[in-house]
Amino acid sequence: MTPEQVEGLVHEKTRSTIAVRTLVEPVGDDIAYLSYSVDDHNQLTIWHTEVPPTMQRLGVGGFLVERALEMTKNAGASLRLVCPFAKDYLARHPELRDRNTATRDAVLERESLQSGETF
């Protein structure tokens, strides 16, 4: 999925024209990215992380998620996770929960989703 496709899906699902931004990490000729937005309530939503097969298992996806977490912390924003990779990454790295309250809350939200609740 391309960043443009992610933006189209976000606008379709949310019926909003919110700006979807992209963090990019190039390695050689390949590019990994994370799509996110920040809404009027200062909530940063991680929508999608895409890592090409040639870049998988190199820590690039986790690096992108951690960059987004730092942005959340620096902006004093709350965090919403839609991206399954970001949800799983935070579940596998509980030490990241201590970085800020928004991250702890997002992980707790993810855990409640596992019990059948939805966004």
Secondary structure, DSSP 4 states (H G I P E B T S, - for coil): --HHHHHHHHHHHH---PPEEEEEEEETTEEEEEEEEE-TTSEEEEEEEE--GGGTTTTHHHHHHHHHHHHHHHHT-EEEE--HHHHHHHHH-GGGGGG-HHHHHHHHHHHHHHTT---
